[in-house]
Amino acid sequence: MTAEGSAPTSVLLVGLDGFGRQHLLNLQRLAASGKARLIAGASYSDPGPEVRGDIPVHPTLTEAREAGHRPDVVIVSTPINTHRDLALEALEMGADVLLEKPPTATFAQYEELLDAADRLGRRIQVGFQSLGSHALPALEELLAAPDAPGAIGQLRAVGATGLWLRREAYYARAPWAGRRVLDGVQVVDGVITNPLAHAVRTALHIAGARDADDVAQLGTELLHAHRIEADDTSTVSLRTTEGIPVTAALTLCAPEDHRPPWVTIYGTEGHAVLYYTEDRLEITPNREAPFNAGDAGEPRTLEFERSNLLENLIDVRTGEAERLLSPLRESGAFMRVLEEVRTAEDPAQIGEEHVEQVDSGPERHPVIPHIEDYAARAVKAPSTFSSLGAPWAAPAATSGSLALPGADADEAQTVAELRTGDDISPTDSPRPFLDRVRTRGGVLVSDQQPLDHTWHLGVGVALQDVDGTNFWGGRTYTREDGRYIWRDDHGRIVIRAQQLDDDAHSQRLAQQLEWIDRTGATLLREDREVTVTGRDERSWVLDFRFALAPAVDRGVSLGSPGSNGRAGGGYGGFFWRLPALREAEIFTAQASGEEDVHGSVSDWLAISGRFDAAQVAPHLGAGEATLVLASADEDPWFVRYSGYPGVGRSLAWDAPVVARPGEPVARRVRAAVVDGLMDREAAAALGAELSTAPSPTTR
């Protein structure tokens, strides 16, 4: 109720149809409570008296003003391209404004509107309804007490996921639908800025990115599968001035409508998921966190009420509430995102070969296969569709490829991509790696940025502890804590020089790399040499050598979780992340199975099974293949299969290794990549062949 004796707030609604119908229903509720009174409407499309009731309806806001209406509040519920002009006119009438999202079509219009509201002393509430959720202040309390039982620690990242389905009829409903510009007027009606704008705005709010100045870095990846000019499948990659990454992975081309959309809040000790359309919060602390005792560490679901934004605006006007829940000024970060979308190159069309067309006529809609998997990985990494290798997105950042020479250039067969790692998240320790490694028959035998460990990057070299810097990615295992913890300790490895040479039988890559810590200091210099050689029509050989030398005038310690006290966790050095693997046999000359092979020392190791690339690169092949890896070094094998598939040669199994000036740490692994399955006898013969191969000649 309004204060005793005060009159209801008078409201004029511009735009009675579409979402305006929801405003009409809400106004009926507020009228019944005595808080508001709808005095008139301005309709671009009048739904009729059965919806609007007995009020005067004018064709435009200008005509309503000329008719003498002076409302306390004007609601603007019209197409995006009309928002600026109508809101300015409402302010000039002396009204406060409830403005539907997005507030304006350009950042310049947004700033103009801000200036006008300040100059005239009026309020503008933006219709991001999710910001009225009582789950948001509950989240703020949760993050404000990171060490409390059942908490998720300190805020680390925020991700928004929206997997919706829209049909042809959705874009046929209005001339502006799916347009970036209409008749020379900015519209910007894409998945980021309209249907799933609430997901983006809510994620920004949680991350503390509200004002325009809260945004430090920003990028978008815009695509569409519908026959429109705006985006319908996109990512937003943003970093706040406080260093919090915010990622949105959104599509209107999912195989089904995944409602509700959600925002994931990643903490250092767990995560929470907010289903913002339902005001439902699911909190999952890490069970290993030391303060999570008993029920405090169990997942729990909380449900909340929601404050209505129009009612909140009225309450601020009457003094019953202190602040607006969605003030225009706090849409600044979102408007930076909208401006990035508006000024970006036109969205790329996703090729028909990557899309499944479902139904026909008005019900027709495109489906992007595996879009759910790509969205999940993009948000968790965080990453982009391109970096994840989606076949319908732009190519990832590479420095070339490795190919088996043929009789002529046209017959050369690419067997791996050379990723620079420049597009990898800082917390995944960016570094160069071999991506999309495949057999001669096209079976993919490597993975990168998988959902279970987004810092696993194809085939390469990584270490979790180099003088205290994490060049592996993810959490760090420390002896002091006796567990994995999130630390601001991630480094990156960059390419300083590269050369590719080939002859009639092989191709050789030589790279000079620098290992740089978080302060920008170079700890190590690496010389890496990779050679690919055709063996026969079913197989080829990868020869991978690296040498790590200090870049400082002292010894540099190379360690692992194993050397820091985690039993069996001696991973680091050469590592090969595999895609999904089924019915696999893992063996050496002396041992069989993951448990026995893991931690063993032998000249060779074989993995033979069915590689399934469906969630990694569905456009590449799945099938039976065998990897035989050989090394003369005395390092143990690191093997994983039951939890995730991967194999490596452990450089620091249970004790650190020191690279000293003039004494680099050098290792070599040779691997045969073979189509089909191999038994122990055939693998042993191949392992012996690889083990006795001479070192390649330096060119």
N, C-alpha and C positions, 0 to 999 in steps of 0.2 A: 504493500500500500504506500501511497504517497504520504507525506507529512500531513497531520490533521489540518483540515481546512484548506489545503492547497489543491489547485485544479490539476486534472490529469495533463500530462505532457501532450501537446498537439503534434501530430505527425502527418507528413505528406509523403506518399509513396510514389516514386518515379519508376515505372516498369511494373505493371500489375501481373503480367503473364510470366511464364517460365518460373524462375526461382522466386519471383514476386509473389506467387501463390503461397509459398511458405511464409513470407513476411505477413501476408494477409491473415493467415491462420494464427501466427504469433501475436499479431495485433488484436485479434479477437480475444486471446487469452489475457493480454495485458489490459484490454478495455474492461474485461470482467473483474479484474482486480482493482480497477480504478487508477491504474498507473498511466495509461496512454489512451489517446482518442484519435482515431484516424479521421482527419478533416477533409482530405481531398486526395485525388490521384492524378498523376500525369502518365498517360499510357501510350506506349509505342505499339502495343497490341493488347487491347482490352479483353480480358477473359469473360466479361459479362457480369451482370448484377448478382448471379448466384454465388459468385466468388467474392466480389468487391463490396457487396452490400450497398446501402443507400447513401452514397457519397458522390459529390460532383467529380467527374473525371474530365480532365482537359487534355488536349492532344500533346501539349508540351509543358515543361516547367515554366517557361516564360509566360505562357497564357494563364497558367495557374497563378503566377505572381501578379499579372495584370488584372486578374479577377479579384485581387485583394487578399489572397491567402498569405498569412505570415506564420508559418508553423515554427514550433520550437525545434523540431528535428525533421530533416529530410532524409529519406532512405533512397539511395540510388542503386537500383537493381536492373541495370541495362547493359548492353554490350560494352566490352572493354574500351573500345575506341571513343565512347561517349563520356567516360567517367570524369575526365579532367574538366570539361566544359560544364557539365551538370553540377559537379561538386563546387566549382568556383561560383556558379550562379546561386547555389544554395547558401554558400557562405555570405555572399553579398546580400541575400535576403535576411541575414541575421540569424540563420539557423545553424545548429550543430548538425553533423552529417554522419550517417551510417553508410559507408561506401563499400559495395561488394568488391571482392577480390578479382584480379589484382587491382590495386588502387588506381593505377594509370598505365598507359601503354608505353611510356618511355620514362627514363630516369629524370630527364629535364622537366617533364610534366609533374613528376612526383615532387621535385624540389620547388616548382612553382606553387604547387598546392600547399606544401609545408609553409612557404613564405606567406601565402595568403591567409592561412589559418592563424599563424602567429600575429600577423598584422591586424587581423580583425578580431583576435581574441576568441576564436571559436574552436570547437573540438571536432576531430574526425576520428571515428572508430572504423577500422577496416574489418570486413566480414570474414575473417579467418575464424570460423566457429570453434575450431579445436582449441584455440587459445583460452576459451572459457572453461576448459576441462579442469576439474579440481585435481586431476592426476599430475598436472604440471607443478603446482607448489609442493605436492607430495614428493615428486622426483627431486625438486630442489632441496628439500629436507634430507632426502636419502643421500644425495651427493655432498651435502654440507657436513655430514658425519661419516666420512669414509671408513673410519675404524670401528664403527658400531657393529654389534652382532647382526648378521643378516644383511649388511650393507654390501655394495659392489665396488667399494674403493673409490679412488679418484677418477674423475671423468677422463677418458682416454680418446674416445671417438664416438661419432653419432652417424647413423645410416638410416636412410628412408627407402622403403621398398613399396612399390605399387605395381601390381600385376592385374590389370583390368582388360576387359574385352569391349571394344566398341565396333558397332556395325555401320554399314553405309548410311543407314537412316540417321545415325547420330550426326554425321557431317552434312546431311541434307536438310537438317532442321532449320538452318539459318544461313544467310549469305556469308556471314563472317566466320562460320565454323570451319576450323582447319586452315584458316588463312593467316598469313603473316602481315600482309598489307591488302587493304580493300579500297579500290578507287583512290589510291594515293594516300590513304589514311592508315596509320599503324594499328594493327590488330593484335598480333603476337598471341594467337590462340594455339598453343602447343601443349603437350602433355605436362611440361614443367610448370607452365604459367597459368594453366586453367584447371583441367580435371583433377590433376594430382598436385596442384599448387599447395594444398593444405599439408601434404606430406613434407614438402620442402620447407614450408614456413615453420612447421612444428619442429622439425629437426634443427633448423637454425635457432629457434627460440631456446631449445634445450642446450644447445652448444654455446649459448651466450652471444650469438651473432644476431644483433637486432638493428643497431644503427649501421649506416653505410660504412662508417669507419671501422667497424668490427671485422671487416673482411680484409685478409692479407693477401690471399691467393685465390684465384677463381678460374675454372675452365669448364666447358661443356662439350659433350659429344652428342650431336643431334642427327637422328635418322628417322625415316618413316617407311612403313610398308603399305599404309593406306594410300589411296590416290588423292593426296592432299599436298599442300605446299608447306605446312607446318610440321613440326616433329611429333611423332607418336611413340618413339622408343629412344630414350636418352639417358645419359648420365650427367650428373653435376658433381664436380670435384672442387671443394672449397676448403680453405684452411683459415681459421680465425686468427686474429691478432694474438690470441693467447695460445696458439699452436694446436688447437683442436681440429682434426680433420672432420669434415661433414661431406658425406657422399649420398647421392640419391641415384637409384637405379629404377627407372620407371618405364612402363610400356602400356599401350592400349591394344597389344597384339598377343595377349596371353591365350592359351587354349581354353581357359574358362575365367570367369570373373572371380578373382581371389579377393573376396571381401572379408574382413576389412583390410585396408592397407595398414602398414605398421612402421614404427620408428624403433630402431634398436639402439640402445644406449650401452656402450662398451665401457666398463670400468676396469681398474687394475685388479679387482678381486671378484669379478663376475660381470653379469650383464642384465639388462632389463629390456623388455619389449613393451612398447605402448601401442595398443590398438586404438588409435586416436578417435575413430568414429564411434567407438563403443565405450570410451573412457575406461578401458581395462588395462591394467598394468601387471605384467608377469615378471617377477624378480627372481633371478637365479644367481645366488652367490657361489663362488668357488668353494667346493667342499674342503679343499686343502688350506684355505685361509686360516690362520691361527686363531682368529677371534670367532670363527663360526663353529660354535659348540652346540651339540644337540639339534633341536628344531630350528635354531637360528640360521643354520646353513641350508635348510630345505627350501626348494622353490616354493613360491607362494604367489597367489593371484589376488589382486585388490581391484575392487570396482568403485567408481567414483561418480559423483553428480557433476553437473555442468551448469555454469552460469550463462544465461542468454546475453548476447552482446548488446542488443537493443536495450534490454532491461538494465544492463550495467551502465550504458550511456545515460539513460534516464536517471539512474541512482547517483551518478557523478554530478549531473546537473542539479539534483535536489540536495546534494550533500550527504546522501545515504551511503555512498561508496567513495573511497579516496582516489582511486585512479582507474583509468580505462584499462581494460584487459588487452586490447589490440589497438593501441594508438598508432596513428599514421607514422609518426617518427620511428617507431620500432619496426616498421616494414622496410626500413632502409636497406638492410642486408638482402632481403628478398628482392627488392627492386634492383640491386646490383646484379643479382642472378638474372632477372628478367632482361636487364639491359644487355647482359652478356649473350643471352639467347637472341635478342632482337638484332644485335649488330654482328652476330656470327654469320659465316657463310650459310647459304640455304642448306637445310638438312639433306643429307645424302639419301638417295633412294635405295632401299634394300632390294636386291635383285630377286626376280620371281623364282629363281632356282633355289633360293633360301627361304621361301615362304610357302605355306600351305594355305590355299584359298578354301574357305569353308562356307557352305550355303551359297545362295544367289540372290539377286535383286537387292531390296533394302536390307535383307538379313545377311548379306555377304560380309565376311570379315576375314582378314589375313591372320594367320597364326605363325609365329616364329618358333620353330622347334627348339627345345631346350632353353627357352628364354628364362624360365624359373631358375635354372642352374646358373646361368650367366649373371642374373641379377643378384643371387645369393652370394656369389663369389666377389662380384664387384663391390658390394656393400661391406663384406667382411674384410677384404684385403687392406685398405680400400683400393679400388682399381677402376679401370674403364673397360668397356666392351672390346675396344681395340687391343689393349694390353693383354686381355685374356685370350685373344686369338679368335674371337667370334668371326666366322667366315663372311658375315655380312657387314662387318665394320671395317674401318680403315686399317691398313697393315700396321702392326706394332713397330716400335723403333728398333731397327736392326742396323748392323754394319756390314751386311752381306749374307751369304749363305755358303754352305759347304756342299760340294757336288763331286760325284764320281765321274772322272773324265770318260768321254765316249769317243767314237771315231771322229766326230766333229762337234762343234759347239752345241748344235741342236740336239745331240744325243746325250749330252751330260745329264746326269740324274742327281737332282738335289736330294740330300739325305738329312740336312739339318739347317736351321736358321741361326744366324749369329745375332742374338739379342744384346743390345747395349745395356739394358737394365735401367736406362734413364727414366722410364715410365713406371718404375716400381715404387711402392710406398716407402717412405723413409723408415718406418718401423719394420719393414721386411728386408732391410739392409740391401739397397739396390746394388746390383753387380752384373757383369756380363755372364751370359750362359748360353748353352746350346739348347735350342727350342725345336719342337716338332721333329725330333729324331725319329726316323722311320726305316723300315726294312726296304730292300729292293722291291718287294711286292707291295709296299705302301702301308704296312701295319705300323701304327704310331706306337712308339715304345718310350715316350717321355711325357711328363706332365709339368705344368707350372702354375703357381698360385692356386693350388687345389683348396677346396673348402676346409679340409681338415687341418692343413698347415699352409697358409697362404704364402709363407716365406720359402717354401720349397720351389726352387727354380731350375727346372730341366736338368741338364748335366753341367756341372761346373765345380768350383772350389769355394768353400765357405768354412768359417770357423766361428764358434760362439764366443771365444775369449782370446782376444789379441791384446795383451796388456790392459785388460779391462774393457775393451771395446767389442761389441757384439757385431760381427760380420756375418752372422747366420740369419738373424731376423727373429722376430717374435720375442717371447719372454727369455730371461736369462736365468740359468741355474747358478746359485751362489752357495758357497760352503757355509757362509754365515747364517743364511736363512734356511738352508737345507731343503729348498724347494725352488720352483720357477717363479720369478717375479717380473713384473714390468718395470723397466728402468729406461731412463733417457740416456742410453749408451750405444745407440746404433750407429755403425759406420757405413761407408759406401765404397765400392770399388769402381774405378773409372778407367777407361781406355785412354792411354796417352799416345800410343802408336800401334798401327796394325798393318800387316802385309799379307796378301794372299798370293801364293805361287802354285802352279800346277804343271804336271808333266803328263806323259801318256798314261800313267798308271795311278796317279794320286794327286790330291790337292793338299796343300799345307798352309795352315794359318799360324802366323807368329804375332803375338800381342805383347805389348809392354803395358802393365797395369799398375795403378797406385791404390793402396789401401789407406783410406782417409778416415780419421776419427771424427766425432761429432763437432769438434772445435775447428776442423779444417786442417789439422796437422796430418802429414803423411807418415804412417808407421812402417809400412812395408812397400817394397817394389817387387812385382811379380813378372817373371818371364814365362809366358805360356805358349806352348807349341802343340797344335792339334793337327793331325794328319788323317785323312780318310783315303782308304785304298780299296778298290774292288778286289774281291777274293775269288768269287765265282758267280754264276747267275743267281744264286740264292743268298749270297752273303757278302758283307763288306766288313772292313776292320777300321776301328777308331783307335788311334794312338794318341793318348792324352798325357802330356808332360807339363809340369809346372815347377818353378823354383821360387821360393820366398826369401828375400834378403831384406835386412833392416834398412830403413830409410833414415835412421838416426844413428848416432855414434855410440851405440850400445847394443846389447842383446835384447831381442823382443820375444816375449813368451807367447807361445801358441798353445792354447788350451781348449778344453771341452767341458761339458757337464760332467763327464767321467773323471777328468782330472780335477774337477771341483767337488767331487764326492758322490756323484750319482752313479750307483752301480749299474753297469751295462749301458751307460749313456755316453759312450766315448765317440759320438759322431763328430765329424768335422774333417776337413780335407776334401778329397774327391768324393762327390756325392751325385747319385743318379736317381732322380725322382721318377717313378714309373706311374703310368695310368692304371686304372682299375685292372686287376689281374685275377683271373679265375683258374681253378684247377691247376695251380702252378706246382712244379717240382723245383725245389731249391737244394742244391747239393754241391759238395766238393769231392775230391778224391777220397776223403776220410769221413765225411759227415753228411747227413741228410736232414732236411727240415730246418725251419727258421730257428728253432731253439738251439739246435746243435751247431749250426753253421755260424750263428751270430757270435762274434767274439773269437772265432777260430782263426788260425793262421794257416794259409795254404797258398800254393802257387796259383790256383785258379778257382773260380766259382761259377756255377751255371744257374740260370733261372729260365725255366721253360714252361710255357702255359699259354692261355688265351688272353690276349691284351684287348681290352674293350675301351675304345676312345669315345664312346657315345657322349659322355659329359665333358669331354675335353675338346675334341675337334671332330664332330660328327661327320664332317665332310672328308676326313681322312679315314683310312681303313682300320677295321678291327679284325683280329684274326690270330692264328697261332704263330708264335715266334719264340726264339731262344736268344738269350744273351749269355755269352761266355766271357768273363772278365779275368784277366791275368795280371799279376804284378810280382816282381821279384823283391819288393820291399817287405820288411818284416812286420808290417802293420796288420792288426786284426781286421777281419771283415765286419762291417756293420750291416745288418740285414733286418728289414721289417717286411711283414707280409700280412699278418692277421689284423693289425691295427690300420696300417696303410702300407702300400707297396713302395719300397725303396731299397737301394743298396749303396754302400760306400766303403771306402778304405779309410780306417780310422787313424788319423795322424797323431792324436793324443788320447789314446784309449783310457789310461788311468793316471797319466802323468804328463805334465806339459813338456813340449819340445821347444828349445830355444834356437832362434835364428840369430846368428852372430855376424858382425861385420867380417866379410871375407869367407863366411861359412853359411851359405844359404841352405835352407831346407828344401830338398828336391824330391819329387816323387813322380812315378810313371805308372799308368794303367793302360793296358791294351784290351780292347773289347771287340768281339766278333758279334755282329748283328745279323741274325740268321732267320730266314723265313721257315716256319714249320717247327715241330717239336724235335728234340734230340734226347736220346737216352744217355746213360752215364758213360758208356763206352765211346760213343761218338763225341760227347762233350769233353771227355778226358783227352782224346786225341787232338781235338781243337785247342784245348787248354795248353797242352804240351807245345803245340805249334806256336801259340801266342807267347808262351813263356820263354822260348828259345830264340825269338826274333831279335835281330840286332837293332841297336838304336838307330833311328833315322839320321841320315847325314844332314848336317846343317848346310843350308844353301846360301 
